[in-house]
Amino acid sequence: MHWCARLNAHRIELVRAPERIRAEASKDHAIAVLNTVQDIEIAALNALRGERGYLLTNDTSYLEPLNVDGQGGLALTRELTSLVKEDSRQLVVAHSVERDYRNMLTLLQTIVQAHKTGAKDEALTMVRTGEGRLALKKISAKLAQVAERETILLREQSALARDRAEASEAYQYVLSSAGLALMLLAGLAVGAVRRAVAAEARVRTELRRRAMTDELTGLANRREFMASLDRAVATAKRNGSPLALALALIDIDHFKRINDTYGHPAGDAVIRAIATTSVDVVRAQDTVGRLDGEEFAIILPNCSPGDAFVCCERLRMAIGTLDLEMETGEPICVTVSTGLATYLSGDAAEAMIERADAALYDAKNAARDRVKLAA
């Protein structure tokens, strides 16, 4: 290459490098925030499920997720605050998440303490108010705000970095004294810009995937599932049909025992198998999500209570006959309990979740491995 062209290429690389560094730093920061957001949601849900597991079984080992994940999640909320401290808007929301998380833990611990001291009816009444689920939804909604703004900031920063790089490259073209070298550099610059744009698109795609997908199963994660449920409820309201929508909450029976007996890799294999089976059994228009841990959920639009019940029963039986085994050949038996709720006129998504959760609670109390339709 002509020495002039090499010189200008070197100049372009020098002015582009700081923009690349800033873009990479923005990407790393966004991924750190999104991962922390997801970890907080997981910890909050595990704490809630630990409380429910203890109330259902009186097994104090279920209190470990409440205590460990509960406190771990609280530490993560402080980590989130530190990550977003340079953005005043994000900082306000992060402080609010920390406060809401602490309040949720206090509520769960109050319910557990009531149960421990013999006030089981009082504890059950507090559970049935749905305050725990509502607290979790409130936290999830605020975390979604943080994730959405972080994605927007990354997109804006990437666009700014690209514009600066292009402007710097354009300035270097002016300095070129050789027409041929200029043409060659222009071609190289166009290729570089295209690669930069493609790289940015890949980052955006990856961020969207992380924000919407459960990593273990590939299903919709909790945030994406809840957004889908909100859309489905809005559609049901517009259609004005009380039979237009059903929601199923599915819980793997004795999943802690599976993990304790066979190990977490076996537990992950069970979760993946149930995810695959669920997608195979339901209709194409249904949405299957993993809310976290051993809990799944399905949105069934345009589905009567009877049809929804049949679908859930078919899935329950399919899961019960899964051919799962350890590497040693030892079989793993898996069953699920399901709570099913249908849309009632004027329902909000939260109301459907509360009824489905109450039905799931009844299914667990009725010896598990069954589908219960909410009243």
Short mmCIF file of the C-alpha atoms (twelve columns), coordinates in Angstrom:
data_MODEL
# 
_entry.id   MODEL 
# 
loop_
_atom_site.group_PDB 
_atom_site.id 
_atom_site.type_symbol 
_atom_site.label_atom_id 
_atom_site.label_alt_id 
_atom_site.label_comp_id 
_atom_site.label_asym_id 
_atom_site.label_seq_id 
_atom_site.Cartn_x 
_atom_site.Cartn_y 
_atom_site.Cartn_z 
_atom_site.pdbx_PDB_model_num 
ATOM 1   C CA . MET A 1   0.000   0.000   0.000  1 
ATOM 2   C CA . HIS A 2   1.236   3.548   -0.760 1 
ATOM 3   C CA . TRP A 3   2.880   5.180   2.296  1 
ATOM 4   C CA . CYS A 4   0.230   7.943   2.282  1 
ATOM 5   C CA . ALA A 5   -2.568  5.427   2.402  1 
ATOM 6   C CA . ARG A 6   -0.870  3.561   5.258  1 
ATOM 7   C CA . LEU A 7   -0.408  6.815   7.147  1 
ATOM 8   C CA . ASN A 8   -4.052  7.760   6.788  1 
ATOM 9   C CA . ALA A 9   -5.191  4.273   7.731  1 
ATOM 10  C CA . HIS A 10  -3.076  4.577   10.866 1 
ATOM 11  C CA . ARG A 11  -4.606  7.974   11.626 1 
ATOM 12  C CA . ILE A 12  -8.127  6.576   11.193 1 
ATOM 13  C CA . GLU A 13  -7.341  3.701   13.542 1 
ATOM 14  C CA . LEU A 14  -6.023  6.150   16.151 1 
ATOM 15  C CA . VAL A 15  -9.146  8.317   16.089 1 
ATOM 16  C CA . ARG A 16  -11.443 5.293   15.969 1 
ATOM 17  C CA . ALA A 17  -9.851  3.489   18.928 1 
ATOM 18  C CA . PRO A 18  -11.265 5.754   21.705 1 
ATOM 19  C CA . GLU A 19  -14.755 5.424   20.228 1 
ATOM 20  C CA . ARG A 20  -14.388 1.663   20.119 1 
ATOM 21  C CA . ILE A 21  -13.233 1.625   23.743 1 
ATOM 22  C CA . ARG A 22  -16.189 3.775   24.813 1 
ATOM 23  C CA . ALA A 23  -18.611 1.560   22.879 1 
ATOM 24  C CA . GLU A 24  -17.164 -1.601  24.459 1 
ATOM 25  C CA . ALA A 25  -17.366 -0.029  27.925 1 
ATOM 26  C CA . SER A 26  -21.014 0.896   27.323 1 
ATOM 27  C CA . LYS A 27  -21.788 -2.638  26.177 1 
ATOM 28  C CA . ASP A 28  -20.052 -4.195  29.211 1 
ATOM 29  C CA . HIS A 29  -21.885 -1.829  31.568 1 
ATOM 30  C CA . ALA A 30  -25.262 -2.597  29.978 1 
ATOM 31  C CA . ILE A 31  -24.683 -6.350  30.221 1 
ATOM 32  C CA . ALA A 32  -23.620 -5.989  33.875 1 
ATOM 33  C CA . VAL A 33  -26.806 -4.054  34.662 1 
ATOM 34  C CA . LEU A 34  -29.027 -6.541  32.788 1 
ATOM 35  C CA . ASN A 35  -27.397 -9.511  34.519 1 
ATOM 36  C CA . THR A 36  -27.843 -7.870  37.931 1 
ATOM 37  C CA . VAL A 37  -31.486 -7.082  37.148 1 
ATOM 38  C CA . GLN A 38  -32.104 -10.713 36.208 1 
ATOM 39  C CA . ASP A 39  -30.281 -12.005 39.306 1 
ATOM 40  C CA . ILE A 40  -32.415 -9.777  41.559 1 
ATOM 41  C CA . GLU A 41  -35.603 -11.153 39.987 1 
ATOM 42  C CA . ILE A 42  -34.375 -14.714 40.443 1 
ATOM 43  C CA . ALA A 43  -33.458 -14.091 44.087 1 
ATOM 44  C CA . ALA A 44  -36.822 -12.452 44.808 1 
ATOM 45  C CA . LEU A 45  -38.746 -15.331 43.261 1 
ATOM 46  C CA . ASN A 46  -36.638 -17.924 45.089 1 
ATOM 47  C CA . ALA A 47  -37.324 -16.135 48.373 1 
ATOM 48  C CA . LEU A 48  -41.062 -16.181 47.663 1 
ATOM 49  C CA . ARG A 49  -40.978 -19.838 46.676 1 
ATOM 50  C CA . GLY A 50  -39.000 -20.714 49.793 1 
ATOM 51  C CA . GLU A 51  -41.738 -19.159 51.918 1 
ATOM 52  C CA . ARG A 52  -44.442 -21.054 49.992 1 
ATOM 53  C CA . GLY A 53  -42.525 -24.329 50.183 1 
ATOM 54  C CA . TYR A 54  -42.214 -24.047 53.950 1 
ATOM 55  C CA . LEU A 55  -45.901 -23.217 54.404 1 
ATOM 56  C CA . LEU A 56  -46.904 -26.212 52.276 1 
ATOM 57  C CA . THR A 57  -44.578 -28.806 53.795 1 
ATOM 58  C CA . ASN A 58  -43.387 -27.519 57.197 1 
ATOM 59  C CA . ASP A 59  -39.935 -28.505 55.905 1 
ATOM 60  C CA . THR A 60  -37.518 -25.929 57.315 1 
ATOM 61  C CA . SER A 61  -35.028 -26.604 54.502 1 
ATOM 62  C CA . TYR A 62  -37.314 -24.471 52.316 1 
ATOM 63  C CA . LEU A 63  -36.405 -21.509 54.490 1 
ATOM 64  C CA . GLU A 64  -32.872 -21.598 53.089 1 
ATOM 65  C CA . PRO A 65  -33.873 -19.900 49.793 1 
ATOM 66  C CA . LEU A 66  -35.864 -17.335 51.760 1 
ATOM 67  C CA . ASN A 67  -32.891 -16.523 53.964 1 
ATOM 68  C CA . VAL A 68  -29.981 -16.996 51.548 1 
ATOM 69  C CA . ASP A 69  -31.535 -15.738 48.302 1 
ATOM 70  C CA . GLY A 70  -33.466 -13.107 50.209 1 
ATOM 71  C CA . GLN A 71  -30.350 -11.539 51.686 1 
ATOM 72  C CA . GLY A 72  -28.358 -12.189 48.529 1 
ATOM 73  C CA . GLY A 73  -30.974 -10.371 46.491 1 
ATOM 74  C CA . LEU A 74  -30.848 -7.451  48.896 1 
ATOM 75  C CA . ALA A 75  -27.087 -7.233  48.348 1 
ATOM 76  C CA . LEU A 76  -27.703 -7.308  44.594 1 
ATOM 77  C CA . THR A 77  -30.066 -4.332  44.858 1 
ATOM 78  C CA . ARG A 78  -27.215 -2.386  46.432 1 
ATOM 79  C CA . GLU A 79  -24.927 -3.544  43.629 1 
ATOM 80  C CA . LEU A 80  -27.479 -2.297  41.101 1 
ATOM 81  C CA . THR A 81  -27.542 1.078   42.845 1 
ATOM 82  C CA . SER A 82  -23.761 1.274   42.514 1 
ATOM 83  C CA . LEU A 83  -23.869 0.334   38.819 1 
ATOM 84  C CA . VAL A 84  -26.371 3.060   37.881 1 
ATOM 85  C CA . LYS A 85  -25.175 5.789   40.255 1 
ATOM 86  C CA . GLU A 86  -24.051 8.037   37.367 1 
ATOM 87  C CA . ASP A 87  -27.609 8.209   35.993 1 
ATOM 88  C CA . SER A 88  -29.922 10.132  38.331 1 
ATOM 89  C CA . ARG A 89  -33.095 8.621   36.816 1 
ATOM 90  C CA . GLN A 90  -31.801 5.082   37.131 1 
ATOM 91  C CA . LEU A 91  -30.557 5.789   40.642 1 
ATOM 92  C CA . VAL A 92  -34.022 6.833   41.855 1 
ATOM 93  C CA . VAL A 93  -35.553 3.602   40.516 1 
ATOM 94  C CA . ALA A 94  -32.718 1.472   41.935 1 
ATOM 95  C CA . HIS A 95  -33.209 2.960   45.412 1 
ATOM 96  C CA . SER A 96  -36.932 2.220   45.089 1 
ATOM 97  C CA . VAL A 97  -36.192 -1.401  44.121 1 
ATOM 98  C CA . GLU A 98  -33.991 -1.807  47.199 1 
ATOM 99  C CA . ARG A 99  -36.740 -0.401  49.439 1 
ATOM 100 C CA . ASP A 100 -39.460 -2.598  47.862 1 
ATOM 101 C CA . TYR A 101 -37.254 -5.680  48.095 1 
ATOM 102 C CA . ARG A 102 -36.619 -5.094  51.790 1 
ATOM 103 C CA . ASN A 103 -40.367 -4.638  52.390 1 
ATOM 104 C CA . MET A 104 -41.118 -7.885  50.532 1 
ATOM 105 C CA . LEU A 105 -38.629 -9.793  52.685 1 
ATOM 106 C CA . THR A 106 -40.200 -8.354  55.830 1 
ATOM 107 C CA . LEU A 107 -43.638 -9.499  54.645 1 
ATOM 108 C CA . LEU A 108 -42.440 -13.036 53.851 1 
ATOM 109 C CA . GLN A 109 -40.643 -13.335 57.184 1 
ATOM 110 C CA . THR A 110 -43.765 -12.112 59.008 1 
ATOM 111 C CA . ILE A 111 -45.855 -14.820 57.315 1 
ATOM 112 C CA . VAL A 112 -43.289 -17.510 58.157 1 
ATOM 113 C CA . GLN A 113 -43.087 -16.367 61.768 1 
ATOM 114 C CA . ALA A 114 -46.876 -16.491 62.100 1 
ATOM 115 C CA . HIS A 115 -46.846 -20.055 60.760 1 
ATOM 116 C CA . LYS A 116 -44.031 -21.065 63.124 1 
ATOM 117 C CA . THR A 117 -45.871 -19.745 66.181 1 
ATOM 118 C CA . GLY A 118 -49.013 -21.700 65.332 1 
ATOM 119 C CA . ALA A 119 -51.024 -18.912 63.706 1 
ATOM 120 C CA . LYS A 120 -51.401 -20.948 60.511 1 
ATOM 121 C CA . ASP A 121 -54.789 -19.524 59.567 1 
ATOM 122 C CA . GLU A 122 -53.407 -16.017 59.884 1 
ATOM 123 C CA . ALA A 123 -50.415 -16.965 57.719 1 
ATOM 124 C CA . LEU A 124 -52.684 -18.524 55.086 1 
ATOM 125 C CA . THR A 125 -54.881 -15.430 55.061 1 
ATOM 126 C CA . MET A 126 -51.836 -13.245 54.426 1 
ATOM 127 C CA . VAL A 127 -50.742 -15.539 51.589 1 
ATOM 128 C CA . ARG A 128 -54.165 -15.460 49.954 1 
ATOM 129 C CA . THR A 129 -54.176 -11.652 49.873 1 
ATOM 130 C CA . GLY A 130 -51.545 -12.006 47.159 1 
ATOM 131 C CA . GLU A 131 -49.381 -9.284  48.711 1 
ATOM 132 C CA . GLY A 132 -46.238 -11.328 48.169 1 
ATOM 133 C CA . ARG A 133 -46.954 -11.790 44.467 1 
ATOM 134 C CA . LEU A 134 -47.912 -8.144  44.089 1 
ATOM 135 C CA . ALA A 135 -44.677 -7.089  45.783 1 
ATOM 136 C CA . LEU A 136 -42.718 -9.287  43.379 1 
ATOM 137 C CA . LYS A 137 -44.566 -7.850  40.394 1 
ATOM 138 C CA . LYS A 138 -43.859 -4.319  41.618 1 
ATOM 139 C CA . ILE A 139 -40.157 -5.092  41.894 1 
ATOM 140 C CA . SER A 140 -40.130 -6.752  38.457 1 
ATOM 141 C CA . ALA A 141 -41.832 -3.750  36.856 1 
ATOM 142 C CA . LYS A 142 -39.209 -1.376  38.244 1 
ATOM 143 C CA . LEU A 143 -36.388 -3.671  37.208 1 
ATOM 144 C CA . ALA A 144 -37.878 -3.724  33.718 1 
ATOM 145 C CA . GLN A 145 -37.667 0.087   33.691 1 
ATOM 146 C CA . VAL A 146 -33.982 -0.087  34.583 1 
ATOM 147 C CA . ALA A 147 -33.285 -2.682  31.879 1 
ATOM 148 C CA . GLU A 148 -35.208 -0.756  29.229 1 
ATOM 149 C CA . ARG A 149 -33.432 2.528   29.958 1 
ATOM 150 C CA . GLU A 150 -30.043 0.818   29.995 1 
ATOM 151 C CA . THR A 151 -30.751 -0.658  26.566 1 
ATOM 152 C CA . ILE A 152 -31.806 2.759   25.247 1 
ATOM 153 C CA . LEU A 153 -28.664 4.387   26.674 1 
ATOM 154 C CA . LEU A 154 -26.494 1.739   25.040 1 
ATOM 155 C CA . ARG A 155 -28.204 2.277   21.696 1 
ATOM 156 C CA . GLU A 156 -27.693 6.038   21.970 1 
ATOM 157 C CA . GLN A 157 -24.055 5.649   23.015 1 
ATOM 158 C CA . SER A 158 -23.386 3.232   20.146 1 
ATOM 159 C CA . ALA A 159 -24.937 5.631   17.650 1 
ATOM 160 C CA . LEU A 160 -22.907 8.537   19.052 1 
ATOM 161 C CA . ALA A 161 -19.688 6.538   18.906 1 
ATOM 162 C CA . ARG A 162 -20.411 5.537   15.321 1 
ATOM 163 C CA . ASP A 163 -21.143 9.134   14.317 1 
ATOM 164 C CA . ARG A 164 -17.942 10.358  15.950 1 
ATOM 165 C CA . ALA A 165 -15.895 7.668   14.258 1 
ATOM 166 C CA . GLU A 166 -17.413 8.464   10.879 1 
ATOM 167 C CA . ALA A 167 -16.791 12.197  11.371 1 
ATOM 168 C CA . SER A 168 -13.185 11.572  12.359 1 
ATOM 169 C CA . GLU A 169 -12.666 9.339   9.364  1 
ATOM 170 C CA . ALA A 170 -14.169 11.958  7.079  1 
ATOM 171 C CA . TYR A 171 -11.696 14.510  8.411  1 
ATOM 172 C CA . GLN A 172 -8.834  12.166  7.667  1 
ATOM 173 C CA . TYR A 173 -10.024 11.782  4.089  1 
ATOM 174 C CA . VAL A 174 -9.593  15.531  3.606  1 
ATOM 175 C CA . LEU A 175 -5.973  15.232  4.670  1 
ATOM 176 C CA . SER A 176 -5.244  12.610  2.056  1 
ATOM 177 C CA . SER A 177 -3.006  13.890  -0.727 1 
ATOM 178 C CA . ALA A 178 -3.266  10.961  -3.063 1 
ATOM 179 C CA . GLY A 179 -6.472  10.363  -4.980 1 
ATOM 180 C CA . LEU A 180 -5.875  6.662   -5.352 1 
ATOM 181 C CA . ALA A 181 -5.027  6.316   -1.683 1 
ATOM 182 C CA . LEU A 182 -8.184  8.243   -0.846 1 
ATOM 183 C CA . MET A 183 -10.301 5.846   -2.906 1 
ATOM 184 C CA . LEU A 184 -8.695  2.868   -1.243 1 
ATOM 185 C CA . LEU A 185 -9.205  4.371   2.187  1 
ATOM 186 C CA . ALA A 186 -12.811 5.177   1.397  1 
ATOM 187 C CA . GLY A 187 -13.422 1.548   0.541  1 
ATOM 188 C CA . LEU A 188 -11.714 0.431   3.738  1 
ATOM 189 C CA . ALA A 189 -13.677 2.963   5.777  1 
ATOM 190 C CA . VAL A 190 -16.992 1.823   4.320  1 
ATOM 191 C CA . GLY A 191 -16.103 -1.746  5.215  1 
ATOM 192 C CA . ALA A 192 -15.096 -0.705  8.717  1 
ATOM 193 C CA . VAL A 193 -18.325 1.215   9.245  1 
ATOM 194 C CA . ARG A 194 -20.358 -1.732  7.969  1 
ATOM 195 C CA . ARG A 195 -18.557 -4.045  10.366 1 
ATOM 196 C CA . ALA A 196 -19.149 -1.604  13.210 1 
ATOM 197 C CA . VAL A 197 -22.854 -1.385  12.372 1 
ATOM 198 C CA . ALA A 198 -23.091 -5.183  12.154 1 
ATOM 199 C CA . ALA A 199 -21.306 -5.547  15.496 1 
ATOM 200 C CA . GLU A 200 -23.670 -3.056  17.105 1 
ATOM 201 C CA . ALA A 201 -26.661 -4.933  15.676 1 
ATOM 202 C CA . ARG A 202 -25.322 -8.163  17.176 1 
ATOM 203 C CA . VAL A 203 -24.958 -6.480  20.564 1 
ATOM 204 C CA . ARG A 204 -28.527 -5.151  20.391 1 
ATOM 205 C CA . THR A 205 -29.817 -8.588  19.402 1 
ATOM 206 C CA . GLU A 206 -27.936 -10.215 22.266 1 
ATOM 207 C CA . LEU A 207 -29.248 -7.663  24.755 1 
ATOM 208 C CA . ARG A 208 -32.821 -8.215  23.544 1 
ATOM 209 C CA . ARG A 209 -32.346 -11.969 23.825 1 
ATOM 210 C CA . ARG A 210 -30.986 -11.662 27.364 1 
ATOM 211 C CA . ALA A 211 -33.826 -9.338  28.332 1 
ATOM 212 C CA . MET A 212 -36.572 -11.620 26.961 1 
ATOM 213 C CA . THR A 213 -35.345 -15.221 27.153 1 
ATOM 214 C CA . ASP A 214 -34.708 -17.722 29.916 1 
ATOM 215 C CA . GLU A 215 -31.129 -18.848 29.378 1 
ATOM 216 C CA . LEU A 216 -31.589 -22.464 30.478 1 
ATOM 217 C CA . THR A 217 -34.696 -23.309 28.431 1 
ATOM 218 C CA . GLY A 218 -34.981 -20.732 25.667 1 
ATOM 219 C CA . LEU A 219 -38.537 -19.973 26.813 1 
ATOM 220 C CA . ALA A 220 -39.868 -16.503 27.533 1 
ATOM 221 C CA . ASN A 221 -38.439 -15.322 30.841 1 
ATOM 222 C CA . ARG A 222 -40.546 -13.855 33.610 1 
ATOM 223 C CA . ARG A 223 -40.377 -10.270 32.308 1 
ATOM 224 C CA . GLU A 224 -41.297 -11.198 28.738 1 
ATOM 225 C CA . PHE A 225 -44.021 -13.598 29.898 1 
ATOM 226 C CA . MET A 226 -45.642 -10.938 32.079 1 
ATOM 227 C CA . ALA A 227 -45.560 -8.483  29.175 1 
ATOM 228 C CA . SER A 228 -47.212 -11.127 26.971 1 
ATOM 229 C CA . LEU A 229 -49.870 -11.728 29.629 1 
ATOM 230 C CA . ASP A 230 -50.621 -8.007  29.831 1 
ATOM 231 C CA . ARG A 231 -51.073 -7.936  26.044 1 
ATOM 232 C CA . ALA A 232 -53.292 -11.032 26.122 1 
ATOM 233 C CA . VAL A 233 -55.504 -9.538  28.850 1 
ATOM 234 C CA . ALA A 234 -55.817 -6.297  26.873 1 
ATOM 235 C CA . THR A 235 -56.899 -8.302  23.819 1 
ATOM 236 C CA . ALA A 236 -59.441 -10.259 25.874 1 
ATOM 237 C CA . LYS A 237 -60.895 -6.991  27.184 1 
ATOM 238 C CA . ARG A 238 -61.232 -5.610  23.669 1 
ATOM 239 C CA . ASN A 239 -62.912 -8.795  22.461 1 
ATOM 240 C CA . GLY A 240 -65.296 -8.737  25.399 1 
ATOM 241 C CA . SER A 241 -65.348 -12.513 25.769 1 
ATOM 242 C CA . PRO A 242 -64.911 -14.061 29.233 1 
ATOM 243 C CA . LEU A 243 -63.811 -17.326 27.591 1 
ATOM 244 C CA . ALA A 244 -61.059 -15.723 25.544 1 
ATOM 245 C CA . LEU A 245 -58.095 -16.422 27.794 1 
ATOM 246 C CA . ALA A 246 -56.698 -18.898 30.314 1 
ATOM 247 C CA . LEU A 247 -53.561 -18.841 32.442 1 
ATOM 248 C CA . ALA A 248 -51.814 -21.911 33.850 1 
ATOM 249 C CA . LEU A 249 -49.165 -21.847 36.584 1 
ATOM 250 C CA . ILE A 250 -47.166 -25.087 36.671 1 
ATOM 251 C CA . ASP A 251 -44.836 -26.210 39.439 1 
ATOM 252 C CA . ILE A 252 -42.524 -29.238 39.434 1 
ATOM 253 C CA . ASP A 253 -43.409 -31.434 42.400 1 
ATOM 254 C CA . HIS A 254 -40.645 -32.065 44.951 1 
ATOM 255 C CA . PHE A 255 -38.068 -30.347 42.752 1 
ATOM 256 C CA . LYS A 256 -35.808 -29.652 45.730 1 
ATOM 257 C CA . ARG A 257 -35.724 -33.385 46.383 1 
ATOM 258 C CA . ILE A 258 -34.663 -33.984 42.765 1 
ATOM 259 C CA . ASN A 259 -31.809 -31.495 43.125 1 
ATOM 260 C CA . ASP A 260 -30.748 -32.893 46.500 1 
ATOM 261 C CA . THR A 261 -30.892 -36.520 45.315 1 
ATOM 262 C CA . TYR A 262 -29.486 -36.317 41.792 1 
ATOM 263 C CA . GLY A 263 -27.661 -32.977 41.737 1 
ATOM 264 C CA . HIS A 264 -28.279 -29.658 40.018 1 
ATOM 265 C CA . PRO A 265 -27.242 -30.865 36.526 1 
ATOM 266 C CA . ALA A 266 -30.033 -33.437 36.722 1 
ATOM 267 C CA . GLY A 267 -32.404 -30.714 37.923 1 
ATOM 268 C CA . ASP A 268 -31.461 -28.578 34.930 1 
ATOM 269 C CA . ALA A 269 -32.073 -31.539 32.611 1 
ATOM 270 C CA . VAL A 270 -35.546 -31.991 34.120 1 
ATOM 271 C CA . ILE A 271 -36.332 -28.298 33.610 1 
ATOM 272 C CA . ARG A 272 -35.207 -28.435 29.969 1 
ATOM 273 C CA . ALA A 273 -37.226 -31.600 29.336 1 
ATOM 274 C CA . ILE A 274 -40.381 -30.041 30.782 1 
ATOM 275 C CA . ALA A 275 -39.826 -26.900 28.715 1 
ATOM 276 C CA . THR A 276 -39.514 -28.944 25.514 1 
ATOM 277 C CA . THR A 277 -42.541 -31.081 26.369 1 
ATOM 278 C CA . SER A 278 -44.645 -28.019 27.170 1 
ATOM 279 C CA . VAL A 279 -43.880 -26.402 23.818 1 
ATOM 280 C CA . ASP A 280 -44.664 -29.683 22.033 1 
ATOM 281 C CA . VAL A 281 -48.016 -30.174 23.782 1 
ATOM 282 C CA . VAL A 282 -49.552 -26.693 23.630 1 
ATOM 283 C CA . ARG A 283 -50.850 -24.923 20.541 1 
ATOM 284 C CA . ALA A 284 -48.699 -22.701 18.337 1 
ATOM 285 C CA . GLN A 285 -50.524 -19.567 19.554 1 
ATOM 286 C CA . ASP A 286 -49.927 -20.375 23.239 1 
ATOM 287 C CA . THR A 287 -47.040 -18.766 25.140 1 
ATOM 288 C CA . VAL A 288 -44.916 -20.899 27.460 1 
ATOM 289 C CA . GLY A 289 -42.612 -19.173 29.936 1 
ATOM 290 C CA . ARG A 290 -40.330 -20.112 32.767 1 
ATOM 291 C CA . LEU A 291 -41.050 -17.780 35.645 1 
ATOM 292 C CA . ASP A 292 -37.989 -19.153 37.390 1 
ATOM 293 C CA . GLY A 293 -36.767 -22.077 39.379 1 
ATOM 294 C CA . GLU A 294 -39.245 -24.926 38.958 1 
ATOM 295 C CA . GLU A 295 -42.214 -22.734 38.014 1 
ATOM 296 C CA . PHE A 296 -43.552 -22.469 34.480 1 
ATOM 297 C CA . ALA A 297 -46.595 -20.690 33.087 1 
ATOM 298 C CA . ILE A 298 -48.700 -20.867 29.943 1 
ATOM 299 C CA . ILE A 299 -50.945 -18.259 28.316 1 
ATOM 300 C CA . LEU A 300 -53.786 -19.887 26.363 1 
ATOM 301 C CA . PRO A 301 -55.666 -17.303 24.262 1 
ATOM 302 C CA . ASN A 302 -59.064 -18.045 22.702 1 
ATOM 303 C CA . CYS A 303 -59.470 -21.044 24.972 1 
ATOM 304 C CA . SER A 304 -62.485 -22.080 27.047 1 
ATOM 305 C CA . PRO A 305 -62.027 -23.353 30.626 1 
ATOM 306 C CA . GLY A 306 -62.779 -26.900 29.493 1 
ATOM 307 C CA . ASP A 307 -60.285 -26.838 26.637 1 
ATOM 308 C CA . ALA A 308 -57.651 -25.229 28.858 1 
ATOM 309 C CA . PHE A 309 -58.174 -27.914 31.506 1 
ATOM 310 C CA . VAL A 310 -57.823 -30.674 28.888 1 
ATOM 311 C CA . CYS A 311 -54.616 -29.086 27.592 1 
ATOM 312 C CA . CYS A 312 -53.134 -28.887 31.091 1 
ATOM 313 C CA . GLU A 313 -54.144 -32.475 31.838 1 
ATOM 314 C CA . ARG A 314 -52.530 -33.616 28.587 1 
ATOM 315 C CA . LEU A 315 -49.348 -31.798 29.554 1 
ATOM 316 C CA . ARG A 316 -49.411 -33.214 33.083 1 
ATOM 317 C CA . MET A 317 -49.670 -36.762 31.724 1 
ATOM 318 C CA . ALA A 318 -46.959 -36.148 29.107 1 
ATOM 319 C CA . ILE A 319 -44.570 -34.915 31.790 1 
ATOM 320 C CA . GLY A 320 -45.464 -37.838 34.063 1 
ATOM 321 C CA . THR A 321 -44.421 -40.300 31.346 1 
ATOM 322 C CA . LEU A 322 -41.135 -38.590 30.435 1 
ATOM 323 C CA . ASP A 323 -38.301 -41.080 30.056 1 
ATOM 324 C CA . LEU A 324 -35.675 -39.337 32.170 1 
ATOM 325 C CA . GLU A 325 -32.714 -41.071 33.714 1 
ATOM 326 C CA . MET A 326 -29.288 -40.450 35.196 1 
ATOM 327 C CA . GLU A 327 -26.099 -41.383 33.355 1 
ATOM 328 C CA . THR A 328 -26.072 -44.482 35.561 1 
ATOM 329 C CA . GLY A 329 -29.432 -45.496 34.111 1 
ATOM 330 C CA . GLU A 330 -31.355 -44.681 37.284 1 
ATOM 331 C CA . PRO A 331 -34.790 -43.298 36.303 1 
ATOM 332 C CA . ILE A 332 -35.984 -39.875 37.451 1 
ATOM 333 C CA . CYS A 333 -39.723 -39.658 38.072 1 
ATOM 334 C CA . VAL A 334 -41.232 -36.215 37.585 1 
ATOM 335 C CA . THR A 335 -44.741 -34.886 38.176 1 
ATOM 336 C CA . VAL A 336 -46.202 -31.391 38.114 1 
ATOM 337 C CA . SER A 337 -49.032 -29.537 39.816 1 
ATOM 338 C CA . THR A 338 -51.014 -26.929 37.906 1 
ATOM 339 C CA . GLY A 339 -53.239 -24.028 38.888 1 
ATOM 340 C CA . LEU A 340 -55.536 -22.820 36.105 1 
ATOM 341 C CA . ALA A 341 -57.451 -19.538 35.941 1 
ATOM 342 C CA . THR A 342 -59.633 -18.139 33.171 1 
ATOM 343 C CA . TYR A 343 -60.225 -14.526 32.269 1 
ATOM 344 C CA . LEU A 344 -63.217 -12.913 33.959 1 
ATOM 345 C CA . SER A 345 -64.734 -9.706  32.672 1 
ATOM 346 C CA . GLY A 346 -62.707 -6.723  33.859 1 
ATOM 347 C CA . ASP A 347 -59.774 -8.832  35.049 1 
ATOM 348 C CA . ALA A 348 -56.278 -7.432  35.281 1 
ATOM 349 C CA . ALA A 349 -53.298 -9.730  34.795 1 
ATOM 350 C CA . GLU A 350 -52.614 -9.625  38.543 1 
ATOM 351 C CA . ALA A 351 -56.084 -10.976 39.320 1 
ATOM 352 C CA . MET A 352 -55.597 -13.943 36.987 1 
ATOM 353 C CA . ILE A 353 -52.204 -14.679 38.536 1 
ATOM 354 C CA . GLU A 354 -53.639 -14.575 42.057 1 
ATOM 355 C CA . ARG A 355 -56.444 -17.020 41.178 1 
ATOM 356 C CA . ALA A 356 -54.085 -19.358 39.315 1 
ATOM 357 C CA . ASP A 357 -51.637 -19.211 42.220 1 
ATOM 358 C CA . ALA A 358 -54.395 -20.038 44.715 1 
ATOM 359 C CA . ALA A 359 -55.457 -22.984 42.534 1 
ATOM 360 C CA . LEU A 360 -51.833 -24.151 42.362 1 
ATOM 361 C CA . TYR A 361 -51.655 -23.915 46.144 1 
ATOM 362 C CA . ASP A 362 -54.777 -26.115 46.347 1 
ATOM 363 C CA . ALA A 363 -53.252 -28.631 43.912 1 
ATOM 364 C CA . LYS A 364 -50.133 -28.858 46.062 1 
ATOM 365 C CA . ASN A 365 -52.220 -29.361 49.193 1 
ATOM 366 C CA . ALA A 366 -54.242 -32.088 47.447 1 
ATOM 367 C CA . ALA A 367 -51.258 -34.463 47.130 1 
ATOM 368 C CA . ARG A 368 -49.825 -32.819 43.968 1 
ATOM 369 C CA . ASP A 369 -49.685 -34.264 40.409 1 
ATOM 370 C CA . ARG A 370 -53.013 -32.721 39.406 1 
ATOM 371 C CA . VAL A 371 -54.673 -29.745 37.732 1 
ATOM 372 C CA . LYS A 372 -56.906 -27.440 39.776 1 
ATOM 373 C CA . LEU A 373 -59.241 -24.916 38.159 1 
ATOM 374 C CA . ALA A 374 -59.602 -21.676 40.109 1 
ATOM 375 C CA . ALA A 375 -63.026 -20.845 41.484 1 
# 
